[in-house]
């Protein structure tokens, strides 16, 4: 790809295998219904910063900032606390013990704004995993899944490719937290 080709990008925390599988199983059991599309297990993650469409020429700078920000952050400890629906998605909201994920999201936001590739959102960052998508809000009210503490050990730059069956996420670059 040339430097001016556009990619749909975001930074996130990939979930470890076991909690990711348990969360996917919970969603399949608790949230399946008419008009609800369950997010595939391989797409489950905590978004740190959504960049949207960016030129491929931005990727190296973004990865450099991701590496720099991840170097000083110990893996966060996230605990599911509630289920939440918005206009088009349902999510599991997490408590961010010690605020490490929140600090990482804030640091990345500032770094990427200085780099000129991101404009911070006005609303506060919320640690969550999107588990289903829908066109009409189903009004479900399940208890949060009993996953226990979840501790992602890496942060990643993802590419999102929109397909008829939903977005497909691919990790372009992954970096360990804590350096």
C-alpha positions as CSV (number, residue, x, y, z in Angstrom):
1,X,0.0,0.0,0.0
2,X,1.1,3.5,-0.7
3,X,1.5,6.1,2.0
4,X,-1.8,7.8,1.0
5,X,-4.0,4.6,1.1
6,X,-6.4,4.8,4.0
7,X,-6.8,2.3,6.7
8,X,-9.5,2.2,9.4
9,X,-7.4,2.1,12.6
10,X,-7.8,1.9,16.4
11,X,-5.6,1.1,19.4
12,X,-6.8,-1.5,21.9
13,X,-6.1,-4.0,24.6
14,X,-6.5,-7.6,23.3
15,X,-8.1,-9.8,25.9
16,X,-6.2,-12.9,27.1
17,X,-7.5,-16.1,25.6
18,X,-9.5,-17.6,28.6
19,X,-11.5,-14.4,29.5
20,X,-12.1,-13.7,25.8
21,X,-13.5,-17.2,25.3
22,X,-15.6,-17.0,28.5
23,X,-16.9,-13.5,27.5
24,X,-17.9,-14.8,24.0
25,X,-19.6,-17.8,25.5
26,X,-21.6,-15.5,27.9
27,X,-22.6,-13.3,25.0
28,X,-23.8,-16.3,23.0
29,X,-25.8,-17.6,26.0
30,X,-27.2,-14.3,27.4
31,X,-27.6,-12.0,24.5
32,X,-28.7,-14.0,21.5
33,X,-32.0,-12.8,20.0
34,X,-33.7,-11.4,17.0
35,X,-31.7,-8.6,15.4
36,X,-28.7,-9.0,17.6
37,X,-25.3,-9.8,16.0
38,X,-22.8,-11.3,18.6
39,X,-19.3,-10.0,18.1
40,X,-17.0,-12.9,17.2
41,X,-14.5,-13.9,19.9
42,X,-11.5,-12.9,17.9
43,X,-12.8,-9.3,17.8
44,X,-13.3,-8.8,21.5
45,X,-11.0,-6.1,22.9
46,X,-10.9,-2.9,25.0
47,X,-10.6,0.1,22.6
48,X,-8.1,2.7,23.9
49,X,-8.3,5.2,21.0
50,X,-10.4,5.0,17.8
51,X,-8.5,6.7,14.9
52,X,-10.9,6.0,12.0
53,X,-9.6,6.3,8.5
54,X,-5.9,7.3,8.4
55,X,-3.3,7.2,5.6
56,X,-1.0,4.3,5.8
57,X,1.9,6.8,6.0
58,X,0.7,7.5,9.6
59,X,1.1,3.9,10.8
60,X,4.8,4.1,11.8
61,X,4.3,7.3,13.9
62,X,1.2,5.7,15.6
63,X,3.1,2.5,16.4
64,X,6.0,4.6,17.8
65,X,3.7,6.4,20.1
66,X,2.0,3.2,21.1
67,X,5.4,1.7,22.0
68,X,6.4,4.8,24.0
69,X,3.1,4.8,25.9
70,X,3.1,1.1,26.6
71,X,6.6,1.1,27.9
72,X,5.8,2.7,31.2
73,X,2.5,1.0,31.9
74,X,2.0,-2.2,34.0
75,X,-0.8,-4.5,32.8
76,X,-4.2,-3.2,33.9
77,X,-6.6,-5.2,36.0
78,X,-10.1,-4.9,34.7
79,X,-13.2,-6.4,36.4
80,X,-16.6,-6.6,34.6
81,X,-19.2,-4.6,36.5
82,X,-22.2,-4.1,34.3
83,X,-23.9,-4.5,31.0
84,X,-24.8,-1.4,29.0
85,X,-26.7,-0.7,25.7
86,X,-26.3,2.3,23.5
87,X,-28.1,3.1,20.3
88,X,-26.3,0.4,18.3
89,X,-24.2,-1.8,20.5
90,X,-24.2,-3.6,23.8
91,X,-21.1,-3.7,26.0
92,X,-19.7,-5.1,29.2
93,X,-18.3,-2.2,31.2
94,X,-15.2,-2.8,33.4
95,X,-13.8,-1.3,36.6
96,X,-10.2,-0.3,36.0
97,X,-8.5,-1.2,39.2
98,X,-5.6,1.4,39.9
99,X,-6.6,3.3,36.7
100,X,-3.9,1.9,34.5
101,X,-6.0,1.4,31.4
102,X,-7.5,4.8,31.8
103,X,-4.1,6.4,32.2
104,X,-2.9,4.5,29.0
105,X,-5.9,5.7,27.0
106,X,-5.3,9.3,28.2
107,X,-1.6,9.2,27.4
108,X,-2.2,7.7,23.9
109,X,-4.9,10.3,23.3
110,X,-2.5,13.2,24.1
111,X,0.4,11.6,22.1
112,X,-1.7,11.0,19.0
113,X,-3.2,14.5,19.2
114,X,0.3,16.0,19.3
115,X,1.2,13.8,16.4
116,X,-1.7,15.3,14.5
117,X,-3.6,12.0,13.8
118,X,-6.3,12.2,16.5
119,X,-8.8,14.6,17.9
120,X,-9.8,13.6,21.5
121,X,-13.4,12.7,22.2
122,X,-15.3,15.1,24.5
123,X,-16.7,12.3,26.6
124,X,-14.6,10.5,29.2
125,X,-13.0,7.2,28.2
126,X,-15.0,4.1,29.4
127,X,-13.2,0.7,29.7
128,X,-15.6,-1.7,28.0
129,X,-15.8,-4.5,25.5
130,X,-18.5,-4.4,22.8
131,X,-20.2,-7.8,22.8
132,X,-23.2,-7.4,20.4
133,X,-24.3,-5.0,17.6
134,X,-27.9,-4.3,16.6
135,X,-30.2,-2.0,14.7
136,X,-32.9,-1.8,17.3
137,X,-32.0,-1.8,21.0
138,X,-33.1,-5.1,22.5
139,X,-33.5,-3.8,26.1
140,X,-31.7,-6.7,27.7
141,X,-30.6,-6.5,31.3
142,X,-28.3,-9.4,32.1
143,X,-25.9,-9.5,35.0
144,X,-22.3,-8.8,34.1
145,X,-20.4,-11.9,33.3
146,X,-18.5,-13.5,36.1
147,X,-15.0,-13.4,34.5
148,X,-13.1,-12.3,37.5
149,X,-10.1,-9.9,37.0
150,X,-8.9,-9.6,33.4
151,X,-5.3,-8.4,32.9
152,X,-4.3,-7.7,29.3
153,X,-0.6,-7.9,28.9
154,X,-0.3,-6.1,25.5
155,X,-1.6,-3.2,23.5
156,X,-2.1,-3.3,19.8
157,X,-2.7,-1.3,16.7
158,X,-5.7,-2.8,14.9
159,X,-7.0,-2.5,11.3
160,X,-10.8,-2.7,11.0
161,X,-12.1,-4.0,7.6
162,X,-15.8,-3.5,7.1
163,X,-17.5,-6.5,5.6
164,X,-21.1,-7.5,4.9
165,X,-21.0,-9.8,7.9
166,X,-19.5,-7.1,10.2
167,X,-16.1,-5.6,10.8
168,X,-13.1,-7.9,10.8
169,X,-10.3,-6.7,13.1
170,X,-6.6,-7.6,12.5
171,X,-3.7,-6.7,14.8
172,X,-1.1,-4.9,12.7
173,X,1.4,-4.4,15.6
174,X,1.3,-5.6,19.2
175,X,3.5,-4.3,22.0
176,X,4.0,-5.7,25.6
177,X,2.8,-3.5,28.4
178,X,5.5,-2.5,30.9
179,X,8.2,-2.6,28.2
